[in-house]
Amino acid sequence: MPTVVFEASELGPSVSAEAGAGRLIDVCDDARAPVVFSCRDARCATCRVEVVEGEQHLEPPARDELELLERLGAPPRLRLACQAVLRAGPGLVRLRVLRGIGGTGERC
């Protein structure tokens, strides 16, 4: 089971959580991670996180997430916490929580 670390930011302190395979959004909710959510459905990009380490422990982005990230011109290391899925198995995923603003610069 991977360990997910949310780095400290202006949004909150560092949070670590043991996680099984499954949706990152559930880990965020269970660990009370400082990730800001709005739509929770790959429409606004409010929940962007930067994958600092452990990208190999995440499933590749699904179509909806990929389309939104491409539309925003986001680099490959950015993911939507509402859409990212953890793979089963040991490992470490380190995430940098980004400000709760959509990629267009407008509040969601």
Contacts in CASP RR format, 6 or more apart in sequence:
PFRMAT RR
TARGET T0000
AUTHOR 0000-0000-0000
METHOD contacts of the structure
MODEL  1
MPTVVFEASELGPSVSAEAGAGRLIDVCDDARAPVVFSCRDARCATCRVE
VVEGEQHLEPPARDELELLERLGAPPRLRLACQAVLRAGPGLVRLRVLRG
IGGTGERC
1 18 0 8 1.000
1 19 0 8 1.000
1 20 0 8 1.000
1 21 0 8 1.000
1 88 0 8 1.000
1 89 0 8 1.000
1 90 0 8 1.000
2 18 0 8 1.000
2 19 0 8 1.000
2 20 0 8 1.000
2 57 0 8 1.000
2 86 0 8 1.000
2 87 0 8 1.000
2 89 0 8 1.000
2 90 0 8 1.000
2 91 0 8 1.000
2 92 0 8 1.000
2 93 0 8 1.000
3 16 0 8 1.000
3 17 0 8 1.000
3 18 0 8 1.000
3 19 0 8 1.000
3 91 0 8 1.000
3 92 0 8 1.000
3 93 0 8 1.000
4 16 0 8 1.000
4 17 0 8 1.000
4 18 0 8 1.000
4 19 0 8 1.000
4 24 0 8 1.000
4 27 0 8 1.000
4 31 0 8 1.000
4 33 0 8 1.000
4 86 0 8 1.000
4 93 0 8 1.000
4 95 0 8 1.000
5 14 0 8 1.000
5 15 0 8 1.000
5 16 0 8 1.000
5 92 0 8 1.000
5 93 0 8 1.000
5 94 0 8 1.000
5 95 0 8 1.000
6 14 0 8 1.000
6 15 0 8 1.000
6 16 0 8 1.000
6 17 0 8 1.000
6 28 0 8 1.000
6 31 0 8 1.000
6 33 0 8 1.000
6 34 0 8 1.000
6 35 0 8 1.000
6 49 0 8 1.000
6 95 0 8 1.000
6 97 0 8 1.000
7 14 0 8 1.000
7 52 0 8 1.000
7 94 0 8 1.000
7 95 0 8 1.000
7 96 0 8 1.000
7 97 0 8 1.000
8 14 0 8 1.000
9 34 0 8 1.000
9 96 0 8 1.000
9 97 0 8 1.000
10 99 0 8 1.000
11 34 0 8 1.000
11 35 0 8 1.000
11 36 0 8 1.000
11 97 0 8 1.000
11 99 0 8 1.000
11 100 0 8 1.000
12 34 0 8 1.000
12 97 0 8 1.000
13 34 0 8 1.000
15 31 0 8 1.000
15 32 0 8 1.000
15 33 0 8 1.000
15 34 0 8 1.000
16 31 0 8 1.000
17 27 0 8 1.000
17 30 0 8 1.000
17 31 0 8 1.000
17 33 0 8 1.000
19 27 0 8 1.000
19 86 0 8 1.000
20 86 0 8 1.000
20 88 0 8 1.000
20 89 0 8 1.000
21 85 0 8 1.000
21 86 0 8 1.000
21 87 0 8 1.000
21 88 0 8 1.000
21 89 0 8 1.000
22 85 0 8 1.000
22 86 0 8 1.000
23 84 0 8 1.000
23 85 0 8 1.000
23 86 0 8 1.000
24 49 0 8 1.000
24 58 0 8 1.000
24 79 0 8 1.000
24 81 0 8 1.000
24 82 0 8 1.000
24 83 0 8 1.000
24 84 0 8 1.000
24 85 0 8 1.000
24 86 0 8 1.000
25 37 0 8 1.000
25 40 0 8 1.000
25 47 0 8 1.000
25 81 0 8 1.000
25 82 0 8 1.000
25 83 0 8 1.000
25 84 0 8 1.000
27 33 0 8 1.000
27 86 0 8 1.000
28 35 0 8 1.000
28 37 0 8 1.000
28 47 0 8 1.000
28 81 0 8 1.000
33 97 0 8 1.000
34 97 0 8 1.000
35 47 0 8 1.000
35 49 0 8 1.000
35 81 0 8 1.000
35 97 0 8 1.000
36 46 0 8 1.000
36 47 0 8 1.000
36 97 0 8 1.000
36 99 0 8 1.000
36 100 0 8 1.000
37 46 0 8 1.000
37 47 0 8 1.000
37 81 0 8 1.000
37 82 0 8 1.000
38 44 0 8 1.000
38 46 0 8 1.000
38 47 0 8 1.000
38 108 0 8 1.000
39 46 0 8 1.000
39 82 0 8 1.000
39 108 0 8 1.000
40 47 0 8 1.000
40 82 0 8 1.000
41 64 0 8 1.000
41 82 0 8 1.000
42 64 0 8 1.000
42 65 0 8 1.000
42 68 0 8 1.000
42 80 0 8 1.000
42 82 0 8 1.000
42 83 0 8 1.000
43 68 0 8 1.000
44 102 0 8 1.000
44 108 0 8 1.000
45 68 0 8 1.000
45 69 0 8 1.000
45 72 0 8 1.000
45 74 0 8 1.000
45 80 0 8 1.000
45 102 0 8 1.000
45 103 0 8 1.000
45 104 0 8 1.000
45 108 0 8 1.000
46 100 0 8 1.000
46 101 0 8 1.000
46 102 0 8 1.000
46 108 0 8 1.000
47 80 0 8 1.000
47 81 0 8 1.000
47 82 0 8 1.000
47 100 0 8 1.000
48 74 0 8 1.000
48 78 0 8 1.000
48 79 0 8 1.000
48 80 0 8 1.000
48 81 0 8 1.000
48 98 0 8 1.000
48 100 0 8 1.000
48 102 0 8 1.000
48 103 0 8 1.000
49 78 0 8 1.000
49 79 0 8 1.000
49 80 0 8 1.000
49 81 0 8 1.000
49 84 0 8 1.000
49 95 0 8 1.000
49 96 0 8 1.000
49 97 0 8 1.000
49 98 0 8 1.000
50 77 0 8 1.000
50 78 0 8 1.000
50 79 0 8 1.000
50 95 0 8 1.000
50 96 0 8 1.000
50 98 0 8 1.000
51 58 0 8 1.000
51 77 0 8 1.000
51 78 0 8 1.000
51 79 0 8 1.000
51 93 0 8 1.000
51 94 0 8 1.000
51 95 0 8 1.000
52 77 0 8 1.000
52 94 0 8 1.000
52 95 0 8 1.000
52 96 0 8 1.000
53 92 0 8 1.000
53 93 0 8 1.000
53 94 0 8 1.000
54 91 0 8 1.000
54 92 0 8 1.000
54 93 0 8 1.000
54 94 0 8 1.000
55 77 0 8 1.000
55 93 0 8 1.000
56 87 0 8 1.000
57 86 0 8 1.000
57 87 0 8 1.000
57 89 0 8 1.000
57 91 0 8 1.000
57 92 0 8 1.000
57 93 0 8 1.000
58 79 0 8 1.000
58 84 0 8 1.000
58 85 0 8 1.000
58 86 0 8 1.000
58 87 0 8 1.000
58 93 0 8 1.000
59 84 0 8 1.000
59 85 0 8 1.000
59 86 0 8 1.000
59 87 0 8 1.000
61 69 0 8 1.000
61 79 0 8 1.000
61 80 0 8 1.000
61 83 0 8 1.000
61 84 0 8 1.000
62 83 0 8 1.000
64 83 0 8 1.000
65 79 0 8 1.000
65 80 0 8 1.000
65 83 0 8 1.000
65 84 0 8 1.000
68 80 0 8 1.000
69 78 0 8 1.000
69 79 0 8 1.000
69 80 0 8 1.000
72 102 0 8 1.000
72 103 0 8 1.000
72 104 0 8 1.000
74 103 0 8 1.000
78 98 0 8 1.000
81 95 0 8 1.000
86 93 0 8 1.000
100 107 0 8 1.000
100 108 0 8 1.000
101 107 0 8 1.000
101 108 0 8 1.000
102 108 0 8 1.000
END
